[in-house]
Amino acid sequence: DPAAAGVGVHTITYTFTDANGCTNSASDDVEVFDLPSVSFTAPADLCIDAGVQTGLSSGVPSGGIYSGPGVTDDGNGMTYSFDPAAAGVGVHTITYTFNDTNGCTGTFSDDIEVFDLPVVSFTAPADLCLDAGVQAGLGGGTPTGGVYSGAGVTDDGNGETYSFDPAAAGVGISTITYTYTDINGCTNSASDDVEVFDL
């Protein structure tokens, strides 16, 4: 049992006694190698739409293999790619495995979390005539804390309301977009249309 023997050179002896009561023995050594010391740090947490992260590394010593959900090892013993969309939302374990010259294997794992995008909704105001004037104090975007944008739109900077000027937007269908970023830094948006009628 190498674990019971411990790291180092150990002598194993075989002793035999024959029918005449004569005894002899033979010995040989076996060396138990320690596992390689391996370290690894996963990249920072990501939003699911962050795209494939390439050229990642941090496994020490170099020459190992990276594995885990969404992980593609580059085959060069140094780098890998991570695809948050392929991994999916949740906490995922990335493992770095290294085999040393003695054939001993060391591993080190670290976690990365993939965040889902926030659920965002928005309803535009009712359709308007060109001369309706600036519509102030409009809202409709959830959750609160986002930013409104689009033709004829002026965001109030409070995360809740905006103004819409049909004359500035012009005749036709205008798209108003509400964009929200959550505490994880993940961004999503929702859009809706308002039509401005000519007189």
NUNURO-327104 format. One record per residue: x, y, z of N, C-alpha, C in turn; residue in three letters. Coordinates in nm, 2 decimals, decimal comma. Layout:
REM NUNURO-327104
R    nxx    nyy    nzz   caxx   cayy   cazz    cxx    cyy    czz residu
R      X      Y      Z      X      Y      Z      X      Y      Z    ALA
...
//
This chain:
REM NUNURO-327104
R    nxx    nyy    nzz   caxx   cayy   cazz    cxx    cyy    czz residu
R   0,09  -0,12   0,00   0,00   0,00   0,00   0,09   0,12   0,00    ASP
R   0,10   0,19  -0,11   0,19   0,31  -0,12   0,15   0,42  -0,02    PRO
R   0,02   0,43   0,00  -0,02   0,54   0,09   0,02   0,51   0,23    ALA
R   0,01   0,38   0,27   0,06   0,34   0,41   0,21   0,35   0,42    ALA
R   0,28   0,32   0,31   0,43   0,32   0,32   0,48   0,47   0,32    ALA
R   0,41   0,55   0,25   0,45   0,69   0,24   0,55   0,72   0,13    GLY
R   0,58   0,85   0,10   0,67   0,89   0,00   0,81   0,85   0,04    VAL
R   0,89   0,79  -0,06   1,03   0,76  -0,04   1,06   0,62  -0,09    GLY
R   1,18   0,58  -0,06   1,23   0,44  -0,10   1,21   0,35   0,01    VAL
R   1,14   0,23  -0,02   1,11   0,13   0,08   1,17   0,00   0,04    HIS
R   1,22  -0,07   0,14   1,28  -0,21   0,11   1,17  -0,31   0,15    THR
R   1,15  -0,40   0,05   1,06  -0,51   0,07   1,14  -0,64   0,08    ILE
R   1,12  -0,72   0,18   1,20  -0,84   0,20   1,12  -0,96   0,19    THR
R   1,17  -1,06   0,11   1,10  -1,19   0,10   1,19  -1,29   0,17    TYR
R   1,13  -1,36   0,27   1,21  -1,46   0,35   1,15  -1,60   0,33    THR
R   1,24  -1,70   0,31   1,19  -1,83   0,29   1,27  -1,93   0,38    PHE
R   1,19  -2,02   0,44   1,25  -2,13   0,52   1,22  -2,26   0,45    THR
R   1,33  -2,34   0,42   1,31  -2,47   0,35   1,27  -2,58   0,45    ASP
R   1,26  -2,70   0,40   1,22  -2,82   0,48   1,33  -2,86   0,58    ALA
R   1,45  -2,81   0,56   1,56  -2,84   0,65   1,57  -2,73   0,76    ASN
R   1,48  -2,64   0,76   1,49  -2,53   0,86   1,59  -2,42   0,83    GLY
R   1,64  -2,43   0,70   1,74  -2,32   0,66   1,66  -2,21   0,60    CYS
R   1,70  -2,09   0,64   1,63  -1,96   0,60   1,72  -1,87   0,52    THR
R   1,66  -1,81   0,42   1,73  -1,71   0,35   1,63  -1,60   0,30    ASN
R   1,68  -1,49   0,26   1,59  -1,39   0,22   1,65  -1,31   0,10    SER
R   1,56  -1,23   0,04   1,61  -1,14  -0,07   1,53  -1,01  -0,05    ALA
R   1,59  -0,91  -0,08   1,53  -0,78  -0,07   1,54  -0,69  -0,20    SER
R   1,44  -0,61  -0,21   1,45  -0,51  -0,32   1,38  -0,39  -0,28    ASP
R   1,41  -0,28  -0,35   1,35  -0,15  -0,31   1,24  -0,11  -0,41    ASP
R   1,14  -0,04  -0,35   1,04   0,02  -0,43   1,03   0,17  -0,39    VAL
R   1,01   0,26  -0,49   1,00   0,40  -0,45   0,86   0,45  -0,47    GLU
R   0,81   0,52  -0,37   0,68   0,58  -0,37   0,70   0,73  -0,40    VAL
R   0,64   0,77  -0,51   0,65   0,91  -0,55   0,53   0,99  -0,50    PHE
R   0,56   1,11  -0,46   0,45   1,21  -0,42   0,38   1,25  -0,54    ASP
R   0,25   1,29  -0,53   0,18   1,34  -0,64   0,23   1,48  -0,67    LEU
R   0,22   1,52  -0,80   0,27   1,66  -0,83   0,18   1,76  -0,77    PRO
R   0,24   1,87  -0,73   0,17   1,99  -0,67   0,11   2,07  -0,79    SER
R  -0,03   2,07  -0,79  -0,10   2,14  -0,90  -0,19   2,25  -0,84    VAL
R  -0,19   2,36  -0,92  -0,28   2,47  -0,88  -0,35   2,52  -1,00    SER
R  -0,47   2,58  -0,98  -0,55   2,63  -1,09  -0,65   2,73  -1,04    PHE
R  -0,68   2,84  -1,11  -0,78   2,94  -1,07  -0,87   2,96  -1,19    THR
R  -1,00   2,94  -1,17  -1,10   2,95  -1,28  -1,11   3,10  -1,31    ALA
R  -1,16   3,13  -1,43  -1,18   3,28  -1,47  -1,30   3,33  -1,38    PRO
R  -1,31   3,47  -1,39  -1,42   3,53  -1,32  -1,56   3,49  -1,37    ALA
R  -1,66   3,50  -1,28  -1,79   3,46  -1,32  -1,84   3,54  -1,44    ASP
R  -1,93   3,48  -1,52  -1,97   3,54  -1,65  -2,12   3,54  -1,67    LEU
R  -2,17   3,62  -1,75  -2,31   3,62  -1,80  -2,31   3,52  -1,91    CYS
R  -2,43   3,46  -1,93  -2,44   3,35  -2,03  -2,42   3,40  -2,17    ILE
R  -2,44   3,53  -2,20  -2,42   3,58  -2,33  -2,28   3,64  -2,35    ASP
R  -2,18   3,61  -2,27  -2,05   3,67  -2,27  -1,97   3,62  -2,39    ALA
R  -2,01   3,51  -2,46  -1,93   3,46  -2,57  -1,82   3,37  -2,52    GLY
R  -1,76   3,30  -2,62  -1,65   3,21  -2,59  -1,53   3,28  -2,54    VAL
R  -1,48   3,25  -2,42  -1,36   3,31  -2,37  -1,24   3,22  -2,41    GLN
R  -1,15   3,28  -2,49  -1,04   3,20  -2,54  -0,90   3,24  -2,48    THR
R  -0,81   3,15  -2,49  -0,67   3,17  -2,45  -0,66   3,18  -2,29    GLY
R  -0,75   3,11  -2,22  -0,75   3,11  -2,08  -0,64   3,01  -2,03    LEU
R  -0,59   3,04  -1,91  -0,48   2,95  -1,86  -0,49   2,95  -1,71    SER
R  -0,38   2,95  -1,64  -0,36   2,95  -1,49  -0,33   2,82  -1,43    SER
R  -0,33   2,71  -1,51  -0,29   2,58  -1,45  -0,14   2,57  -1,44    GLY
R  -0,10   2,53  -1,32   0,05   2,52  -1,29   0,07   2,38  -1,23    VAL
R   0,18   2,31  -1,27   0,27   2,35  -1,38   0,21   2,33  -1,52    PRO
R   0,27   2,39  -1,62   0,21   2,38  -1,75   0,23   2,23  -1,81    SER
R   0,15   2,20  -1,91   0,16   2,07  -1,96   0,04   1,98  -1,93    GLY
R  -0,06   2,04  -1,86  -0,17   1,96  -1,82  -0,29   1,97  -1,92    GLY
R  -0,41   1,92  -1,87  -0,53   1,92  -1,95  -0,64   1,98  -1,87    ILE
R  -0,72   2,07  -1,93  -0,84   2,13  -1,87  -0,96   2,06  -1,91    TYR
R  -1,06   2,05  -1,82  -1,18   1,98  -1,85  -1,29   2,04  -1,77    SER
R  -1,42   2,01  -1,81  -1,53   2,06  -1,74  -1,64   2,10  -1,84    GLY
R  -1,76   2,13  -1,79  -1,87   2,18  -1,88  -1,83   2,31  -1,95    PRO
R  -1,85   2,31  -2,08  -1,82   2,43  -2,16  -1,67   2,45  -2,19    GLY
R  -1,59   2,36  -2,14  -1,44   2,37  -2,16  -1,39   2,30  -2,28    VAL
R  -1,31   2,36  -2,36  -1,24   2,30  -2,47  -1,09   2,32  -2,45    THR
R  -1,02   2,21  -2,42  -0,87   2,22  -2,40  -0,81   2,24  -2,54    ASP
R  -0,71   2,33  -2,54  -0,65   2,37  -2,67  -0,54   2,27  -2,71    ASP
R  -0,51   2,17  -2,63  -0,42   2,07  -2,67  -0,27   2,11  -2,66    GLY
R  -0,24   2,23  -2,61  -0,10   2,27  -2,61  -0,04   2,27  -2,47    ASN
R  -0,12   2,21  -2,37  -0,07   2,20  -2,23  -0,07   2,33  -2,16    GLY
R  -0,13   2,44  -2,22  -0,12   2,57  -2,15  -0,26   2,64  -2,15    MET
R  -0,34   2,63  -2,26  -0,46   2,72  -2,26  -0,58   2,63  -2,29    THR
R  -0,70   2,70  -2,27  -0,83   2,64  -2,30  -0,93   2,75  -2,33    TYR
R  -1,04   2,71  -2,38  -1,15   2,80  -2,40  -1,27   2,76  -2,31    SER
R  -1,35   2,86  -2,27  -1,47   2,84  -2,20  -1,59   2,90  -2,26    PHE
R  -1,70   2,83  -2,29  -1,82   2,88  -2,35  -1,93   2,88  -2,25    ASP
R  -1,96   3,00  -2,19  -2,07   3,00  -2,09  -2,20   2,95  -2,14    PRO
R  -2,23   2,97  -2,27  -2,36   2,93  -2,32  -2,37   2,78  -2,33    ALA
R  -2,26   2,71  -2,36  -2,25   2,57  -2,37  -2,26   2,51  -2,23    ALA
R  -2,19   2,57  -2,13  -2,20   2,53  -1,99  -2,34   2,54  -1,93    ALA
R  -2,40   2,65  -1,96  -2,54   2,67  -1,91  -2,53   2,75  -1,78    GLY
R  -2,65   2,80  -1,74  -2,66   2,87  -1,61  -2,63   2,79  -1,49    VAL
R  -2,55   2,84  -1,40  -2,52   2,77  -1,27  -2,37   2,77  -1,24    GLY
R  -2,34   2,69  -1,14  -2,20   2,68  -1,10  -2,14   2,56  -1,16    VAL
R  -2,02   2,58  -1,22  -1,95   2,47  -1,29  -1,81   2,46  -1,24    HIS
R  -1,77   2,33  -1,24  -1,63   2,30  -1,19  -1,54   2,28  -1,31    THR
R  -1,43   2,35  -1,31  -1,33   2,33  -1,42  -1,21   2,26  -1,35    ILE
R  -1,16   2,16  -1,41  -1,05   2,08  -1,35  -0,92   2,08  -1,43    THR
R  -0,81   2,10  -1,37  -0,68   2,10  -1,44  -0,61   1,97  -1,39    TYR
R  -0,57   1,89  -1,49  -0,51   1,76  -1,45  -0,36   1,76  -1,51    THR
R  -0,27   1,72  -1,43  -0,13   1,72  -1,47  -0,07   1,59  -1,44    PHE
R   0,00   1,53  -1,54   0,08   1,40  -1,52   0,23   1,43  -1,52    ASN
R   0,30   1,39  -1,42   0,44   1,42  -1,41   0,52   1,31  -1,48    ASP
R   0,66   1,33  -1,47   0,75   1,23  -1,54   0,74   1,09  -1,48    THR
R   0,70   1,08  -1,35   0,69   0,95  -1,29   0,55   0,88  -1,32    ASN
R   0,47   0,95  -1,39   0,34   0,89  -1,42   0,24   0,92  -1,31    GLY
R   0,27   1,01  -1,22   0,18   1,04  -1,11   0,09   1,16  -1,16    CYS
R  -0,04   1,15  -1,12  -0,13   1,25  -1,16  -0,18   1,34  -1,04    THR
R  -0,18   1,47  -1,07  -0,23   1,57  -0,97  -0,34   1,65  -1,04    GLY
R  -0,44   1,68  -0,96  -0,55   1,76  -1,02  -0,59   1,88  -0,92    THR
R  -0,64   1,98  -0,98  -0,69   2,09  -0,90  -0,82   2,15  -0,97    PHE
R  -0,92   2,18  -0,89  -1,04   2,22  -0,95  -1,09   2,36  -0,89    SER
R  -1,16   2,44  -0,97  -1,21   2,56  -0,92  -1,34   2,58  -0,99    ASP
R  -1,43   2,67  -0,93  -1,56   2,69  -0,98  -1,58   2,82  -1,05    ASP
R  -1,66   2,82  -1,15  -1,71   2,94  -1,22  -1,86   2,94  -1,23    ILE
R  -1,92   3,06  -1,21  -2,06   3,06  -1,21  -2,11   3,14  -1,34    GLU
R  -2,20   3,08  -1,41  -2,26   3,15  -1,53  -2,40   3,20  -1,49    VAL
R  -2,42   3,33  -1,50  -2,54   3,39  -1,47  -2,64   3,41  -1,59    PHE
R  -2,76   3,39  -1,56  -2,87   3,41  -1,66  -2,89   3,56  -1,68    ASP
R  -2,94   3,59  -1,80  -2,97   3,73  -1,82  -3,10   3,77  -1,74    LEU
R  -3,11   3,89  -1,70  -3,23   3,93  -1,62  -3,35   3,93  -1,72    PRO
R  -3,47   3,90  -1,66  -3,60   3,90  -1,73  -3,64   4,04  -1,74    VAL
R  -3,66   4,10  -1,86  -3,69   4,24  -1,88  -3,82   4,25  -1,96    VAL
R  -3,91   4,34  -1,92  -4,03   4,36  -2,00  -4,05   4,51  -2,01    SER
R  -4,12   4,55  -2,12  -4,15   4,69  -2,15  -4,27   4,70  -2,24    PHE
R  -4,36   4,80  -2,20  -4,47   4,83  -2,29  -4,47   4,98  -2,32    THR
R  -4,47   5,01  -2,45  -4,47   5,14  -2,50  -4,60   5,21  -2,47    ALA
R  -4,60   5,35  -2,48  -4,73   5,42  -2,46  -4,82   5,40  -2,58    PRO
R  -4,94   5,44  -2,57  -5,04   5,43  -2,68  -4,99   5,52  -2,80    ALA
R  -5,03   5,48  -2,92  -5,00   5,56  -3,04  -5,05   5,70  -3,02    ASP
R  -4,98   5,80  -3,09  -5,00   5,94  -3,07  -5,01   6,01  -3,21    LEU
R  -5,07   6,13  -3,20  -5,06   6,22  -3,32  -4,94   6,30  -3,31    CYS
R  -4,89   6,35  -3,42  -4,77   6,42  -3,43  -4,76   6,54  -3,34    LEU
R  -4,88   6,61  -3,31  -4,88   6,73  -3,24  -4,92   6,71  -3,09    ASP
R  -4,91   6,58  -3,04  -4,96   6,55  -2,90  -4,87   6,62  -2,80    ALA
R  -4,75   6,66  -2,83  -4,66   6,73  -2,73  -4,58   6,62  -2,66    GLY
R  -4,48   6,67  -2,58  -4,40   6,58  -2,51  -4,47   6,51  -2,40    VAL
R  -4,46   6,37  -2,41  -4,53   6,29  -2,31  -4,43   6,26  -2,20    GLN
R  -4,45   6,32  -2,08  -4,35   6,31  -1,97  -4,39   6,20  -1,86    ALA
R  -4,30   6,16  -1,79  -4,32   6,07  -1,67  -4,37   5,93  -1,72    GLY
R  -4,33   5,89  -1,84  -4,37   5,76  -1,89  -4,28   5,65  -1,82    LEU
R  -4,33   5,53  -1,82  -4,25   5,42  -1,76  -4,28   5,29  -1,84    GLY
R  -4,30   5,18  -1,76  -4,34   5,06  -1,83  -4,23   4,95  -1,83    GLY
R  -4,11   4,99  -1,80  -4,00   4,90  -1,80  -3,98   4,83  -1,66    GLY
R  -3,96   4,70  -1,66  -3,94   4,63  -1,54  -3,82   4,53  -1,56    THR
R  -3,74   4,50  -1,46  -3,74   4,57  -1,33  -3,69   4,71  -1,34    PRO
R  -3,72   4,79  -1,23  -3,68   4,93  -1,24  -3,53   4,94  -1,22    THR
R  -3,48   5,05  -1,27  -3,33   5,08  -1,26  -3,26   5,07  -1,40    GLY
R  -3,34   5,07  -1,51  -3,28   5,06  -1,64  -3,28   5,19  -1,71    GLY
R  -3,26   5,19  -1,84  -3,25   5,31  -1,92  -3,33   5,29  -2,05    VAL
R  -3,41   5,40  -2,08  -3,49   5,40  -2,20  -3,42   5,47  -2,31    TYR
R  -3,44   5,42  -2,44  -3,37   5,48  -2,55  -3,46   5,46  -2,67    SER
R  -3,43   5,54  -2,78  -3,51   5,54  -2,90  -3,53   5,68  -2,96    GLY
R  -3,58   5,68  -3,08  -3,61   5,81  -3,14  -3,72   5,88  -3,06    ALA
R  -3,69   6,01  -3,03  -3,79   6,09  -2,95  -3,79   6,06  -2,81    GLY
R  -3,70   5,98  -2,76  -3,70   5,94  -2,62  -3,59   6,02  -2,54    VAL
R  -3,63   6,06  -2,42  -3,53   6,12  -2,33  -3,54   6,05  -2,20    THR
R  -3,44   5,98  -2,16  -3,44   5,90  -2,03  -3,42   6,01  -1,92    ASP
R  -3,50   5,99  -1,81  -3,50   6,08  -1,70  -3,38   6,06  -1,61    ASP
R  -3,31   5,95  -1,62  -3,19   5,92  -1,54  -3,22   5,87  -1,40    GLY
R  -3,35   5,84  -1,38  -3,38   5,79  -1,24  -3,41   5,64  -1,24    ASN
R  -3,40   5,57  -1,36  -3,42   5,43  -1,36  -3,57   5,39  -1,37    GLY
R  -3,65   5,49  -1,38  -3,80   5,46  -1,38  -3,88   5,52  -1,49    GLU
R  -3,84   5,65  -1,53  -3,93   5,72  -1,62  -3,85   5,78  -1,74    THR
R  -3,93   5,82  -1,84  -3,87   5,88  -1,96  -3,98   5,97  -2,02    TYR
R  -3,93   6,05  -2,12  -4,02   6,14  -2,19  -4,02   6,09  -2,34    SER
R  -4,13   6,11  -2,41  -4,14   6,08  -2,55  -4,20   6,20  -2,62    PHE
R  -4,12   6,25  -2,72  -4,16   6,36  -2,81  -4,20   6,31  -2,94    ASP
R  -4,33   6,30  -2,98  -4,37   6,25  -3,11  -4,32   6,33  -3,22    PRO
R  -4,31   6,46  -3,20  -4,26   6,55  -3,31  -4,11   6,52  -3,34    ALA
R  -4,03   6,49  -3,23  -3,89   6,45  -3,25  -3,87   6,32  -3,31    ALA
R  -3,96   6,22  -3,28  -3,96   6,09  -3,33  -4,00   6,09  -3,48    ALA
R  -4,10   6,17  -3,52  -4,14   6,18  -3,65  -4,25   6,08  -3,68    GLY
R  -4,32   6,11  -3,79  -4,43   6,02  -3,84  -4,38   5,88  -3,87    VAL
R  -4,46   5,78  -3,82  -4,42   5,64  -3,84  -4,41   5,56  -3,72    GLY
R  -4,36   5,44  -3,73  -4,34   5,35  -3,61  -4,20   5,37  -3,55    ILE
R  -4,20   5,40  -3,42  -4,07   5,42  -3,35  -4,06   5,31  -3,25    SER
R  -3,94   5,26  -3,24  -3,91   5,15  -3,14  -3,85   5,21  -3,02    THR
R  -3,91   5,19  -2,90  -3,85   5,23  -2,77  -3,79   5,11  -2,70    ILE
R  -3,67   5,12  -2,65  -3,60   5,01  -2,59  -3,57   5,04  -2,44    THR
R  -3,60   4,94  -2,36  -3,57   4,95  -2,22  -3,46   4,85  -2,19    TYR
R  -3,34   4,90  -2,14  -3,23   4,82  -2,11  -3,20   4,81  -1,96    THR
R  -3,18   4,69  -1,91  -3,16   4,68  -1,76  -3,03   4,59  -1,74    TYR
R  -2,95   4,63  -1,65  -2,83   4,56  -1,60  -2,85   4,52  -1,46    THR
R  -2,83   4,39  -1,43  -2,85   4,34  -1,29  -2,73   4,35  -1,21    ASP
R  -2,73   4,30  -1,08  -2,62   4,31  -0,99  -2,50   4,22  -1,03    ILE
R  -2,53   4,13  -1,12  -2,42   4,04  -1,17  -2,35   4,10  -1,29    ASN
R  -2,40   4,22  -1,34  -2,34   4,28  -1,46  -2,40   4,23  -1,59    GLY
R  -2,51   4,15  -1,58  -2,57   4,09  -1,70  -2,68   4,19  -1,75    CYS
R  -2,68   4,21  -1,88  -2,77   4,30  -1,94  -2,87   4,24  -2,03    THR
R  -3,00   4,28  -2,03  -3,10   4,24  -2,12  -3,19   4,36  -2,15    ASN
R  -3,26   4,35  -2,26  -3,35   4,46  -2,30  -3,48   4,41  -2,36    SER
R  -3,58   4,50  -2,36  -3,71   4,47  -2,42  -3,75   4,59  -2,50    ALA
R  -3,81   4,57  -2,61  -3,85   4,68  -2,70  -4,00   4,67  -2,73    SER
R  -4,06   4,78  -2,76  -4,20   4,79  -2,80  -4,21   4,91  -2,89    ASP
R  -4,31   4,91  -2,98  -4,33   5,01  -3,08  -4,44   5,11  -3,04    ASP
R  -4,42   5,23  -3,08  -4,53   5,34  -3,07  -4,54   5,40  -3,21    VAL
R  -4,66   5,42  -3,26  -4,68   5,48  -3,39  -4,72   5,63  -3,37    GLU
R  -4,65   5,71  -3,45  -4,69   5,86  -3,45  -4,76   5,88  -3,58    VAL
R  -4,88   5,94  -3,57  -4,97   5,96  -3,69  -4,95   6,11  -3,73    PHE
R  -4,95   6,12  -3,86  -4,95   6,26  -3,92  -5,08   6,32  -3,90    ASP
R  -5,09   6,45  -3,90  -5,21   6,52  -3,89  -5,29   6,51  -4,02    LEU
//
